[in-house]
Amino acid sequence: MQWETVIGLEIHVQLATRSKIFSGAPCSFGAEPNTQACAVDLAMPGTLPVLNEQAVRYAIMFGLAVNSEINRNSVFERKNYFYPDLPKGYQTSQLEQPIVGCGRVDILLPDGSSKTVRIHHAHLEEDAGKSLHADFHGMTGIDLNRAGTPLIEIVTEPDMRSAAEAIAFARKMHSIVTSLGICDGVMAHGSMRFDVNISVRPSGSETLGTRTETKNLNSFKFMEDAIHKEVQRQIELLEEGGTVAQETRLYNGDTGESRAMRSKEEANDYRYFPCPDLLPVRVEQAMIDDIVGQMPELPDARQARFIGSYQLSRSDAGLLAADKALADYFEATVKSCNDPRLSANWIMADLAGALNKNGLEIAACPITPHRLGQLINRIADNTISGKIAKQDVFPALWLQQGEVDEIIEQKGLRQVSDSGALEQLVDEILAAKAVQVEQYRNADDKKRKKLLGGFMGPIMQASKGQANPAMVNQILRRKLDN
C-alpha cells in the first residue's frame, strides 16, 4: 500500500521583550536559576498580572507578516494542568479568541516548486519553567526563570506532506520572526521550539489518520529526523495490522530515539476558562496602523530586492535574504568592494564553512564585512590570486592577524604580474617539458585544454602560487600556439 504523510506544526516563538508577559521580571537568557521569577510569575496570593503591551505589538507584527487576520478582540484563558515547573497550576494562554487569526505563507521547496501553507491561528501565552535532570542524580531540579516569558504559538493547518515541506516552512517562520526582530531565533536557547503533529493515510484517502505529537524539537535537523522516524514507525505499525495511538512523543536528537510520553490530551482535558485576572484585549485600528508603518523588510521582499539590485540568482538571493543578520553582512561587504556576486560567493562558501566549522553565528564572525570586502578588492585588482586569498589571507583574517594589506605584505603574498618575470618562468617550464610541448602542438583543440593544466600546475608551484594565473595562461597559449 502507498501511504501519504500529513503534517501540521505548532511553533513556540519566544518574544524578544525585555520583561515577561504579565510582570516586570526580566527574561534574559543565561541567568542563574530562579533569579528571574517574581511573585506575579508564581501567582502568589495578592498579586495580579498586567499584560505587556510590547508582546501584543509583536504578535500583531507577526500576524501582518503572514497575511493573517488581526482579531480586534482577544481573550486570555487559563489552561489547567499540573506539572512541577508550572507552579501556578495553570498556564495563561488563548484558545477561543486568539489575537491572530487565519493566515497563509508561501514556501519554496527543494525541487524549486512552491506551496502555500495555511496558518490556523497564532496566540499569545506564557512559557512554563524548566525541569533539569542531568545534574541531580535521580532527582529533578526546577528553574523558574523562564516562567512567564512571552510566547506566540503558531498553529498550522495539516498542509505539509513531507519532512522537506515541514522544514521549509519552519525555516520560513524562523526567517520571518528574526527579520521582524520579535525573536532572536537561537534555537539552542529554546527561542523557537517545534511540536510536530504527524499522521499517515492511504494515498488518495481524504480521511485523516490518527496523529501523534512529537514535542519540543529545537533544531531543523532533529525535526527532520524525528519526522522520518515517526512516519516509518506509523507505517510499519499499520502494515502489521496494528493501530496508531493518539499520544505525545519525545525525540532525543543525540541518541535518535523516540518514545511515547503520555496519551494525547484534547482541549477539554485542560478545562479552559477565561482568566478572571485579565480583561479582554481590545486592539484599536490606530495601533495596527502604527505597527504597519513600522514593519521592517520581510524575507520575500528582501530576496526580490537582492535579485533586482545585485543581479543575484534566485537561489543565492533567497539564501542570503532568509537570515537578516547574514543579509546585513552581505550588503555591508558589497558596500566595501562593489562586487555583489563575488561577495555572495565568499559569504555562502568560505565564510559559511568557517562559521559552521566553529559553531558560530554570523553575529560572532571574527571577520568584519569591511575586511572581507577588502579581500575581494585585492583579488579583483590582481594583488593576490583567489587561491592565495583562500589559503593564506582568509585564515589570517579569521585569526584576526591584521588588515588585508598588512597580511599580504607581511607574508609576501603579492601576486607576480610582471610580464618579464612571468615570461622567463614560462620559458623555463616549457624547456623542461619539451615532450609535453610536442604532444600539445600535435593535439586537437579539445585535448589541448586538458594538456594545458600540465603546464599551469608546475608554473604556479614554481612561483609558490603567486604568479598571476590569467597572465600565465595568456603567455602559455601564445608561446605554445606559435
Secondary structure as UniProt FT lines:
FT   STRAND          3..14
FT   TURN            29..30
FT   TURN            33..34
FT   TURN            39..43
FT   TURN            45..46
FT   HELIX           53..65
FT   TURN            66..67
FT   STRAND          73..74
FT   STRAND          77..80
FT   TURN            84..85
FT   TURN            87..88
FT   STRAND          90..93
FT   STRAND          103..108
FT   TURN            110..111
FT   STRAND          114..126
FT   STRAND          130..132
FT   TURN            134..135
FT   TURN            137..138
FT   STRAND          141..143
FT   TURN            145..148
FT   STRAND          150..156
FT   HELIX           163..180
FT   HELIX           187..189
FT   STRAND          192..202
FT   TURN            203..204
FT   STRAND          212..217
FT   HELIX           220..239
FT   TURN            240..241
FT   STRAND          247..252
FT   TURN            253..256
FT   STRAND          257..263
FT   HELIX           267..270
FT   STRAND          273..274
FT   TURN            276..277
FT   STRAND          281..282
FT   HELIX           285..293
FT   HELIX           299..310
FT   HELIX           314..322
FT   HELIX           324..337
FT   HELIX           340..346
FT   HELIX           347..351
FT   HELIX           352..358
FT   HELIX           362..364
FT   HELIX           369..380
FT   TURN            381..382
FT   HELIX           386..388
FT   HELIX           389..393
FT   HELIX           394..398
FT   TURN            399..400
FT   HELIX           404..410
FT   TURN            411..412
FT   HELIX           419..432
FT   HELIX           434..442
FT   HELIX           445..462
FT   TURN            463..465
FT   HELIX           469..480
//
